[in-house]
C-alpha cells in the first residue's frame, strides 16, 4: 500500500528529499555496491531533510554532465515508457542530464544507425543501443569504442557485436521457458501458431527460435504467423490466418502487439477454453486479458530496468575512469498469470509504465520460492 500519512511538506522540500533519496538508494536497486549512508535513509515522505545526504556530503565527487544516447527501434512504442522512466530516474540519481532517446519509430535499421553515427559525432559519453540487426551496428559500435565511447546493448542483443555488455532479458531462454509451459496444455500433435510482428528482428526472433525445439520435442506442430508492426493490421492478419487454421490449439505471441492480436482473436471468436493464448510484456490491456482468461499468461521482462541499469553502468564507467566495466545483466523472466496479475493492475507505477507519479508500496509479505 502507498504511504498515506498526512505529514505535510512543501512541494520544493519534497522534491529535494526525493532527489536525495534517489541519489542514495538507486545504486542498491541497480545491484551496485553501496557507497555508504543508506542505513540512515528514511523512506517516509515527510522525513526531515537532515536525514539525507546533501550538497555538503555528496554521494559522488564532482563530475561532468555526462551525455548518453539510447538508440531505440520503436521510439514511440508504449512498452518503452517504463524504460524511459528508468533512464530519467537513474539520471537523477547520478546528477546528469536525462539521456537522449532517439532512433526509429518503425524498426528501420538505417535510421537507427544514423542516430548512432550522430551520437558518435557529438562525442557523447556513452551509448545504449537495441541490437535488432546481426551486422548493421557492428561498424558504428567499433567506431564508438575506438573513440573511447562505451557501448552497451539493451532489450535486443547480437553476439557478433563488440558491445561491452547486454542488459535485458535472455530472449532465447525466455522463448524456451514459455514453450515449456505451453506444451503442458497442448495435446501431442496439436498445432501452435507462433505470432510475430517482425520476423527476424533481434529482440523477437530468438523467442521463436528458443521455443521451436521444445515444441518439436513434445511432438507439436508449429506454424509462424506473420503479423505487422501496426496493431490494427496485425489483428487482421492473425484473424485471417485463423480462418485457414481452425484446428489450432494454442497461439503464442512474442511481443505486446502480438498479445493483443491473440487475445482479440480468442475473444472475438468465443475461443476461451478451446484455444489457449499467451502474450508478452505487461501493458495494461495485456494484463486485463490475462485477468479475463483470454490469455493463459504473459511475460514480464522488467522494461524499467532496461533503461535504469544501462544508465547507471555507463555513468559508473565514466566516473571510475573505465575501471567499473559494464556487465551483462539479465532483467529477468516473470510469468504473469491469473493468480498473480492483480498487483500489476492494482497500482499505476513508473516501474511498469502505467503511471508517471513517484510511488512507494509495501513489498509482499512473502517471496515465492
N, C-alpha and C positions, 0 to 999 in steps of 0.2 A: 504494500500500500504506500502511496505517496505521503510524505510528511505534511500534515495539515495544521501544525501548531500556529497560533495567531501572533507569535512574536514578530513585531513589525520592524523592518529596516527600510531605509530609503532605497530607491532603485539603484542609485550610484553605489551605496555601500554593498548592496547585494552583488552587483556586477563585479566590483573589486574583489569581494570574497570568493565569488565563483571562479574568477580567473586565477586567483591564488591557489584555490583548491585544485583546479585543473592542472596547473603547472606542477604541483607536487604529486598528485595522485596518478597522473597519466602514465608515468613510467612503469608503475606496477601493472597497469592494465595492459601494457604492451610487452609484458614478460621481460622487462629490463631490470637490472639490479637497482634496488632502492638507493637513493642518494641522500638519505637521511631526512629526519624531520617528519616522516609520515605518521609516526606513532602519535604525534601531538595534534594531528588534524581532526577537527570536529566536523561532522557532516551535517549538523543542524543548519538550516537556512539562516537562522538568526545568530549564529556563533559570532563571538567577538572577533574583530579583525586581527587582534593581537595573537590569536591562536594560529595564524597563518604566517608563512614566510612573507616578507615584503621586500621592497627595493633595497633595504639596508642589509638584507641577508638572502641574496638571490639563490635560486636553485642552480643556475648555470652562470659561468663567467660571462662578461660582456662579449657579445659576438655580432657578426654581420647579420643583416636581414636576409638570410639565405632565401633564394628564389628557386622553387621547384616547379616542374611541369608534370601533369598527369595526362598521358596520351590515351584517349579512350576511343572505342569503336562505335559506341551508340550514346553520344553525349547527352541526349535528352531522354534516354530510357529511364523509367521510374525505378528500376532495380538499383541504379547507382545513386539514388537520392541519399540513401544511408551512407554510401561510400563518400559522398561529398561532405556529409556532416562529420564523418570520421576524419577527413582531411582537415576541415576547418577547426575541429576541436583539438587535434594534435598540433596544429599550427599555433593555437592559443597557448597551449602548454609550453611550447618551445619558444614563444615570443618571436615568431616570424610571420611574414605576410602569408595569407592563405594562398597555397599553390594554385597555379593556373590550371584550369580544366579545359582541355582542348582535344581536337582530333576530328572524328567524323560522326555524323548523325546516323549514317546508314551503312556502317561497316565497309566503307570504301577505303581500302588499304592505302592507296596513293595519297589520300587526304591525310591519313594518319602519319605517313612517312614525311609529308611536307611539314606537318605540325612539329614533328620531332626534329627535322632539319632546322626549322625556325628557332626552336628552343636551344639547339646547339649553337647556332649563330648568335643568339642572345646571351650566351655564356651563363646559362642557369647553373645552379649549384647541385642539381640532381634531377633525374628523370625517372618517372614510373610509367611503364607502357604495357598495355594489354597486348600480348603477342598472339594475335589471331592468325598470323600467316607464318608458315615454316621458314621462309627465307627473306621476305621483304624488309625485315627490320635488322638484319644482320649487319649490313654496311653502316647504317646510321648509329647502331649500337657501338660498333668498333670505333667509329669516328669520335663518338662522345667519350668513350673510355680513354682513347689516346689523347684527348684534350683535357683529361682529368675530371670529367663529369661522371659521377657514379650513376649507373643504370640498374634498376630493378624491374622485374615484371610483376604484374598483379592480375588476378582474375583469369588470365589465359597465359599459357607458357609454351615455349618450344625448346626442346633440349639442345638443338643445334645453335641456339643463340648464346652469345657470351655474356649475357646479363649477369649481374653479381649474385642475385638471389630471386626466388619466386615467392610471392606472398599470395596465397589463395587456396582454394580447395584443390585437392588432387582429383581432377575430373575423371581420370581413368578408373581410379579406385572407387569413386562415388558411383560411376555407372555400374560397376560390378556389384556394389552393395545394393543398389536399387534393384538390379535384376534378381539378386538372391532373395529379395522379398517377394518379387512378382512370381517367381517360379513356384512358390508355396501355394499360390491360389489359382494357378492355371493348369489344367489337366494336360498330360503328355499329348503331344500332337496339336495342341491348341495354338492359334495364331495370335502373335503380339504385334501390334502396329507401333512402330517407333517413330514418333513425331519430332521432326527437327526443322526449325525455321530456316537455318542457313547451313546446309550440309558442307562439311569441310572446314568450317570455322574452328580455330584453335581452342575456343572455350566450350564448344558444343559437341563437335565430332568425337572427342575422347569419351564422352558419356555414352555414345552409341557403341564405340569400339570396346569399351570396358564391359558393356552388357552382353554383347553378342556371344562370347564364349560361354557365358553362364547359361544363356537361353539354349544354345546348341547342346551343351552337355545334358540339359534337362529334357531334351527331345522336343523342344518347342519350335514351331515355325515362326519366322520373323519376316517383316517387310518394312522398309523405310518409307515413311510418309513425308514427302517434301512439302513443308509449309512455306511461309514467306515472312519477311521481317515485319510486315504490317499485319496487325492483329485481325482486322476485318477480313482481309483476303485469306489469312491462314484459317480462320474459322470455315470459310467457304471451301478451301482446299481439303480440309480434314473431312468435312461432310461429304464432299464429292468422292473421296477415297472410300469412305464407309459404305456408300451406295453400292460399290462393287465388291465389298468385303464384309458382308453382314454376318459372316461366321467368326469375326474377330472376338477374342476372349478378353483382351486387355489392351489398353492404349497407354503407352509410356511416353510422356512428354519430357523434354530435356531443357526447357527454359520457361520463363514466365509466360510468354505469349502462347507457347505450346500448351501450357497448363490450362489457360482459359479456353483454348480451342477444344481441348479434350473434354473439359467439364461442360462446355456449351453443348457439344455433341451428345454427351450422355444425358443431359437434362432435356434437350430438345426432342430426343428420340425415345424418351422414357426407358433408358437402359440401366438405370440404377439397380444393382443387384444381379444384372445379367452380364454386363460388360464392365470390367474393372478399369480404373484410370488412375494415373499418378501424375504429379507435377513437379515443378522445381521452383525454388525460391519462395519468399514469404510476403508477396504483395497481398494486400487485404482481400481482393477478390479471390485469389487462390486459397487463402486461409478460410474464407467463407464457404468455398466449395468443399474443402476438407471437412468442415463442421457439418455441412449438409449431407455428406456421404457420397457426393458425386465424384470426389477424388479419394482414393484409399489413403494416400499420403502425399506430402510434398517434402522437399529437402531444403534445409536452412544451411547456407554456406557462409553466413555472417558477413554480409556486404560491408557493414560499418568498419570491420577490422581490415578490410581490403583497402581502405583509404587511410585509416588511423596508423596502422603498423608501417606501411612504406614511408609515410611522412616522418615518423619517429626514427626509423632506421637511416633514412637519408640525412636527417639532422644530426644523428649521433656520428655518422661517418664524417661529416664536415667538422663538427666541433671538436672531435677527437683527433683531427689531423689524419684521418684514414685508419686509425687503429681499431675502431669499432666497426668491423666489417658487417655489411648486411648479411642476414642469414635466412635460409629457406624457412618459411612459416606456413604450416597447413592451417587454414582458418576453420577447418572442421567439416563434419558431416553429421547433421542432426535431422532425424526423421520426425516430421510433424504429422501426427495422426489425430483422429477424432478424440483420443484420450488425453492429448496434451496440447491441443490447439487453443484452448480457452485463454491462457495467459497472453498469447500473441494478440488476441482480439480485445483483451481487457483494457489495454493501455495504448495510447498513441505515443510513440517514442522516436527519438532521433536514431536509436540503435537499430531499428527495423525500417526506418524511413517513412513511418506512418504519421509522424508528427514532428514539429520543429522546436517545441519547447524543451528546455532543460528539465529533466525529471529524475527523481530518485525513488526507487522502490525497494521494499524489503526483499532479500533473496529467499528462495524456497527454504522451508524448514528442514528438508531432507534432500540429499543429492542421490539420484538413482545410480546404481552400480550394475 
